[in-house]
Amino acid sequence: MEEVVSLCKKRGFVFGSSEIYNGFNGFYDYGPLGSELKRNIKERWWRDMVRARDDVCGVDSSIIASPRIWEASGHVGGFSDPMVDDKTTKKRYRADQLFYAELACDDGSSLGCVTCLEDAADEDRPRIPPPDAPDRPGDLTAPRDFNLMFQTSVGAAEDNSAAAYLRPETAQGIFVNFKNVASTARGFKLPYGIGQIGKAFRNEITPRNFIFRSREFEQMEIEYFLPPGDDAWRAAHARWIDDCRAWLVEACGLREELLGFEVHDKLAHYALACTDITFRFPFGEQELQGIAARGSFDLKQHTDASGKSLEYFDDGTKEKYLPQVIKPSIGVDRLFLAVVCSAFEEDEVNGEKRSVLKFHPAMAPVKVAILPLVKKDAGINDIAAALYGDLKKRYNCQLDAAGNIGRRYRRQDEIARPSALDDGAVTVRDRDTTDQVRLKIEDVVPYVTKLVEGY
């Protein structure tokens, strides 16, 4: 993982936020290449999951909304993690992610406990040390709830009446706009989905593993609404699991052997099912995307809390009802990390180790590098400049004439552009295979477009 983080900073993918002020834990900035990769992920998701489908449209809801939304959704009263503090160092830990076990000698005598567990018995807690201080048993506080929402004030006053929250998820902005979208989106007829990409904020107790778990992040998710029925959701849920996994492989280039599934046994009281698509990160296998069947819980909560009906009138059956929902949701930043980890390789050239990112062409932050073979040849340079000007109208490209051709190839391999053009004829070189093909100049743009877009 250290190599991935180092490469991300070295090549301008991701920087820690506020570095000149010694950083700000849980927040990250995306550099020149990182911002391009992030945009590629979002644009491809929107193209494939929203615009290309006849049964999905998009919205863009506000980050700050009425606090009554979060009261109705349960976030104000129940969106919390159990927290314990180290009394000496004041470090804070999530109690449900710490585990304790008793150490014993062969003769059965106890040596004490290490670390802690959320539901540790009260009589055990004085014997349990903080995770990084085994010599200080009893220095952890009892678990208490810690609300994960960032609170702010709206308007001139700063009392309780002005309290509002930065949204902890994008889903509720879709639910409260369900009726608006149903009455205005052309062709809206269930089953039908509403998609959104947007920022969300969670005051994580222990942000960790680089951008995997941070306090500011982006989500891409769809609320896919279905008619009610005990089994109506099952086929749609299975279909979304298959579609999402296929998209991660085919559109994002994730290696299939790194993907897995986890079916949740413990569910929220309103949930019908939840399946995670997992990814094997360098720090372990973790959730990448969740596909949940949520019933009609959210629409019912907002109907009851607002006093406004969110029922849907079905022209086919002439019935009114609250739809049930399938929710495929994935974090942009988490997928960004998975794309980088999946593409990351190390190899050795002439005894020198180098890092290479073998991105899918659609994900690559730099699509094409134009490398004129002869730096002082005005004719070749003019052709290269004209080709560069044409390609950069469509894609992020680089014109690189500095250094020998081999060194320029290696520079581009490390930032993972999928092809390079090296003389006026033109020769196109594939990054991964190093295969080369000769093309007429007028054929270069269609060639690159097919490589990147797939058509």
PEKA-V642055 format. One record per residue. RES is the residue in one letter. NEAR is the number of other ideal C-beta (glycine too) atoms within 8 Angstrom. Layout:
res=RES near=NEAR
res=RES near=NEAR
This chain:
res=M near=9
res=E near=5
res=E near=9
res=V near=13
res=V near=10
res=S near=8
res=L near=13
res=C near=12
res=K near=11
res=K near=6
res=R near=9
res=G near=9
res=F near=13
res=V near=13
res=F near=10
res=G near=11
res=S near=9
res=S near=9
res=E near=8
res=I near=3
res=Y near=6
res=N near=4
res=G near=8
res=F near=8
res=N near=5
res=G near=8
res=F near=11
res=Y near=12
res=D near=8
res=Y near=9
res=G near=10
res=P near=7
res=L near=12
res=G near=14
res=S near=9
res=E near=11
res=L near=16
res=K near=13
res=R near=8
res=N near=12
res=I near=14
res=K near=12
res=E near=8
res=R near=12
res=W near=14
res=W near=13
res=R near=9
res=D near=10
res=M near=12
res=V near=13
res=R near=7
res=A near=6
res=R near=8
res=D near=4
res=D near=6
res=V near=13
res=C near=11
res=G near=10
res=V near=11
res=D near=6
res=S near=11
res=S near=5
res=I near=8
res=I near=9
res=A near=12
res=S near=5
res=P near=10
res=R near=8
res=I near=11
res=W near=14
res=E near=10
res=A near=11
res=S near=11
res=G near=8
res=H near=11
res=V near=11
res=G near=6
res=G near=6
res=F near=11
res=S near=8
res=D near=10
res=P near=12
res=M near=13
res=V near=14
res=D near=10
res=D near=13
res=K near=7
res=T near=8
res=T near=6
res=K near=7
res=K near=8
res=R near=9
res=Y near=16
res=R near=10
res=A near=13
res=D near=7
res=Q near=6
res=L near=13
res=F near=6
res=Y near=12
res=A near=7
res=E near=8
res=L near=8
res=A near=7
res=C near=7
res=D near=3
res=D near=4
res=G near=5
res=S near=6
res=S near=7
res=L near=7
res=G near=10
res=C near=13
res=V near=10
res=T near=12
res=C near=15
res=L near=9
res=E near=8
res=D near=4
res=A near=10
res=A near=6
res=D near=6
res=E near=5
res=D near=10
res=R near=12
res=P near=7
res=R near=8
res=I near=14
res=P near=15
res=P near=14
res=P near=9
res=D near=4
res=A near=11
res=P near=7
res=D near=5
res=R near=9
res=P near=11
res=G near=9
res=D near=10
res=L near=13
res=T near=7
res=A near=6
res=P near=8
res=R near=8
res=D near=7
res=F near=10
res=N near=8
res=L near=10
res=M near=14
res=F near=9
res=Q near=7
res=T near=9
res=S near=9
res=V near=6
res=G near=5
res=A near=3
res=A near=7
res=E near=4
res=D near=6
res=N near=4
res=S near=5
res=A near=11
res=A near=10
res=A near=11
res=Y near=14
res=L near=10
res=R near=15
res=P near=12
res=E near=7
res=T near=13
res=A near=11
res=Q near=14
res=G near=14
res=I near=14
res=F near=13
res=V near=11
res=N near=11
res=F near=15
res=K near=9
res=N near=7
res=V near=12
res=A near=10
res=S near=6
res=T near=6
res=A near=8
res=R near=3
res=G near=5
res=F near=10
res=K near=5
res=L near=9
res=P near=9
res=Y near=13
res=G near=12
res=I near=15
res=G near=14
res=Q near=15
res=I near=12
res=G near=12
res=K near=8
res=A near=13
res=F near=13
res=R near=10
res=N near=10
res=E near=10
res=I near=9
res=T near=8
res=P near=8
res=R near=5
res=N near=7
res=F near=10
res=I near=10
res=F near=12
res=R near=6
res=S near=12
res=R near=11
res=E near=9
res=F near=14
res=E near=12
res=Q near=14
res=M near=15
res=E near=13
res=I near=13
res=E near=13
res=Y near=14
res=F near=13
res=L near=14
res=P near=11
res=P near=9
res=G near=8
res=D near=3
res=D near=5
res=A near=11
res=W near=14
res=R near=8
res=A near=7
res=A near=12
res=H near=14
res=A near=8
res=R near=8
res=W near=12
res=I near=12
res=D near=8
res=D near=8
res=C near=13
res=R near=10
res=A near=8
res=W near=12
res=L near=15
res=V near=12
res=E near=6
res=A near=11
res=C near=15
res=G near=12
res=L near=12
res=R near=8
res=E near=6
res=E near=4
res=L near=10
res=L near=14
res=G near=8
res=F near=8
res=E near=8
res=V near=8
res=H near=10
res=D near=4
res=K near=3
res=L near=9
res=A near=4
res=H near=4
res=Y near=6
res=A near=13
res=L near=9
res=A near=12
res=C near=11
res=T near=13
res=D near=13
res=I near=16
res=T near=12
res=F near=14
res=R near=8
res=F near=13
res=P near=5
res=F near=7
res=G near=5
res=E near=7
res=Q near=9
res=E near=8
res=L near=13
res=Q near=12
res=G near=12
res=I near=15
res=A near=11
res=A near=13
res=R near=13
res=G near=10
res=S near=11
res=F near=9
res=D near=12
res=L near=13
res=K near=9
res=Q near=11
res=H near=16
res=T near=13
res=D near=8
res=A near=9
res=S near=9
res=G near=5
res=K near=7
res=S near=5
res=L near=11
res=E near=8
res=Y near=12
res=F near=7
res=D near=11
res=D near=5
res=G near=4
res=T near=5
res=K near=6
res=E near=6
res=K near=6
res=Y near=9
res=L near=11
res=P near=13
res=Q near=16
res=V near=14
res=I near=15
res=K near=14
res=P near=12
res=S near=13
res=I near=14
res=G near=10
res=V near=14
res=D near=13
res=R near=12
res=L near=15
res=F near=13
res=L near=13
res=A near=15
res=V near=16
res=V near=13
res=C near=12
res=S near=11
res=A near=13
res=F near=12
res=E near=8
res=E near=9
res=D near=7
res=E near=8
res=V near=7
res=N near=4
res=G near=4
res=E near=6
res=K near=6
res=R near=11
res=S near=10
res=V near=11
res=L near=13
res=K near=8
res=F near=13
res=H near=10
res=P near=10
res=A near=12
res=M near=14
res=A near=14
res=P near=15
res=V near=14
res=K near=13
res=V near=14
res=A near=14
res=I near=14
res=L near=14
res=P near=14
res=L near=7
res=V near=7
res=K near=6
res=K near=4
res=D near=8
res=A near=6
res=G near=7
res=I near=12
res=N near=11
res=D near=8
res=I near=11
res=A near=15
res=A near=9
res=A near=8
res=L near=13
res=Y near=11
res=G near=8
res=D near=8
res=L near=15
res=K near=9
res=K near=5
res=R near=7
res=Y near=9
res=N near=8
res=C near=12
res=Q near=10
res=L near=9
res=D near=10
res=A near=8
res=A near=4
res=G near=5
res=N near=5
res=I near=8
res=G near=6
res=R near=8
res=R near=14
res=Y near=11
res=R near=10
res=R near=10
res=Q near=15
res=D near=11
res=E near=12
res=I near=11
res=A near=14
res=R near=14
res=P near=13
res=S near=14
res=A near=14
res=L near=15
res=D near=10
res=D near=10
res=G near=9
res=A near=6
res=V near=13
res=T near=11
res=V near=13
res=R near=12
res=D near=10
res=R near=13
res=D near=6
res=T near=5
res=T near=7
res=D near=6
res=Q near=8
res=V near=6
res=R near=7
res=L near=11
res=K near=6
res=I near=9
res=E near=5
res=D near=8
res=V near=14
res=V near=10
res=P near=7
res=Y near=10
res=V near=14
res=T near=9
res=K near=9
res=L near=9
res=V near=12
res=E near=7
res=G near=5
res=Y near=3
